[in-house]
Amino acid sequence: MVPAALQILLFCLLCTFPSGCDTQKNTRADLKKAIEVSKSLRVEKRPTEALSLLDKFLAESPELISSSKEDATAFYQERIDLLLLLEKTEQAILELDTLEKQLGALPPDAQLQKARALVKLGKGEEALPFFGGCTPDKLGLFFIDYAKALVSAKRLDDAVLVLAAGLMAKPWHEEAYLEIGRVLARRGKDQIAEVFLKRHQEDEPRRIAEQEALSYEKLGQFAKAFHTRGTAEGNRENLFQSMIFYNLALKIDKNMGAAYLALAEITMFLQRPEEAIKVLKRLPQNPKTLEKLAHAYWMQTDVQSASEKFQEAGSLSQGEEAERLLKLGNRVLKDVEGTEGLEGKQLEIQKAKLKARKILKSSTLSQGVSALRQLAEDYYQAGDEANARKLALFLLEYSKGAREGAPIVLKICNRKQDFFYRLKAAWVLSTDQDSSAFEAEVKPLGISAKNLATLFKASFPAYQAFKTSS
């Protein structure tokens, strides 16, 4: 399902394209529309359709495209991005050569494209001069390609720096773990290399999920592809990335119940049942949705609504399942806070959740990060390390919560499983006066902590806000 805005763009575009006996010619406005639609399709991971669109325009109006350097640059750079996505690397090189002839020299963004293309062709050392013309923030977008070029030139220390900076920004990036493991092994850092190579191997379920997502994309089922990626990230307890993918799925298919349910579960984990209720009310009221809605009301201590939803879910179910739901409908009226039958650590956790909900109920998520940090601490103290880690990592990846989550990450996450999450956390807490914790985390990599911090700041400038926001 194509978003409404994109449908309008496509409609306008098709109306202006000539076909059959139509003698209407394309204009510069049509060219800009074509590029805009192509970018939208590319963002939605539909590069084949986007390239077909631009191929059609090129066949119809080659003179229009070449009539201005500005138009030629915008058009060919969009085409080249698509060709690289589709692994049509040699064709991308040819089009870059065409653009260079027309312009006299490649602009910085096109130099980056040529560098990426050369890396894909195994010509990493030849690519390095083209990477050299790019700003650090652009290099950060394609840090793995840049690192591969550095490896080709036997600049292994620089490659580790680049990969470490990239993994600080994206500590879930499984391909980067493979690359940094290989480079560190070449540098004789066998122990830490083994940690990262094992981390890559353990991501096999995620790679299987990615293949499934790509299969959906080939069928044109792009919302399902994003949902599959969201589920894979959720299984790795990467809630922040998971939410991004679910929202992308809903941008394409606003009726995708599975994505709404998944988002509702995450918001309930973040102790924000009121947000979950808004989401769940939009879905068909089947037993699964009704039970989730009942639990959200129960979290709000709205036991009357919770009981009604449990009863509705029970009336639509059969056998033991119906009996279970009906019993919950009766229980909730007597167990407002959900503490009945709990004792010891379980009771402590439930009381901690209730405390967090009261704070979060009257605040935005950004205002409630301290309450979530305390809840992560409470999970940890009660022995629920899995939920403590999950919540701490969410806070670390959320710019407004990074400074709250960072101390918990350093406290509970181990280096083997969460090396780069710990590295990011130490960087968030570091200052010009005291960077000792960050230096200690960097040490196993055998690179300069100061150089890594400088590169990270230049390559991923948006993360500077993580050090100040709370």
C-alpha positions, 0 to 999 in steps of 0.5 A: 500500500503506497502512502497517500502523498506518494500516490499523489506524486505518482499521479501528477507524474504520470499525468505529465509523462508523454505516452502513445500519440501524446505530444506533450513534452517533459519540463524541468518541473517534471524532472524534479518530480521524477527525482522526488518520486524516485527518492521516495521509492528508494526510502521505501526500499523499492529501488527497481521501481524507482530505476524504471521511472528514471529510465523512462524519463532518460529515454524520453528526455535526454536533452532536458537532463543534460541541458543544465549541470544542476539537473544532470547532477541531481538526476544521475546521482539519484540513478547511481544511488539506485544502481549501487543499491541494486548491485549494478556497480559497473553500470554505476561507474559508467554513469559516474564517468558520464557525469564527470565528463559533463561537469568536468569534475565529480562533486563531493557526493558523486565522489563518495558514490564512486568510492563506494562503487570501487570498493564493491568492485574490490578496488579499495585502494583506488577508492581512497582518494575519492573518499578523501574528498568527502566530509566526515559526516558523509563518510560516517554514512558508509563507514564500512565501505570506507574501512574496507578501502583503508584495509586494502591500503593496509591502514589497519589502525585507521580501519579499526578507528572507523569501524569502532566509531560506526559501531558506537553509533550503530552497535547492532550493525552485524556486518560491522562486527565481522569486519572489525573482527577480521581487521583486529585478527590481522593486527594480532588482537586475537582475543577481542577479535574472537569476541566480535566474530562470535557476536557476528555468528550469533546474529544468524537469526537476524540474517535469516530475518533479513533474507525473509524481509528481502523476499517480501520486498521482491513481492512488493510487500514492503510493510511486511518487510519492515515488520519482519525487521522490527520483530528481528530487532525486538528479538535482539532486545533492540527496542529503539530500532524495533520501534523505528521499523514498526513505524516505517511499516505503518507509514506504508500500511496504516492498517497493519494490526501486527505492527500496532500490537508490537508497538503497544507491547513496547509502550507497555514495557515502557510503562506508558499504558495510555499510549498503548490504549490509543494504539489498541483501540484502532484495531479490530477487537478480537480476543488477542487485542481485547486481552492486551487492551485489558492489561493496559487498562489494568496497568492504569488501575482502571479495573472496570474497563479492564474487567469489561475487556477481559470479559469481552475477550472471554466471550469471543473465546472457547474452552480453557482460554475462555475460562482463563480470560473470564477469571481474569475479568473477575480477579482484576476487580479485586486486585487493582494493583496486580500484586495478588499472589506476588511475594519477594522479588516479584512483589518488589518489581511490581511495586517499582513498575507502579511507581514508574507509571505514576510518574510517567502518567503525568509526563512525556517520555523525555520528562520521565527518563529518570523514572525509567532509569530507576525502574532499570535499577529496580529490575537489576536489584531484584535479579531481573537482569534481562529487563534491566538490560533491555530498558537500559539499552533503550534509554542509551539509544534514546537521545533524551535518555542517554545520560540516564541509561549510560550508567546502568549500561556500564553497571550491568552490561558485559563487554563480550555481549555489549562492547560497543554499547558500553563504549557509547555509554562511557563516551556519553558520560565522558568530559574534557576533564575526565575521560578515564572510563572511556579510555578504559573501554577503548583500550582492548581495541589498541587505538587512541581513545582521543582519536576515536572520540574526535572521529565519532564527533565528526562522523556522527555529529547528531550524537553530540546531543546525547551528552547534554540531553536528559 
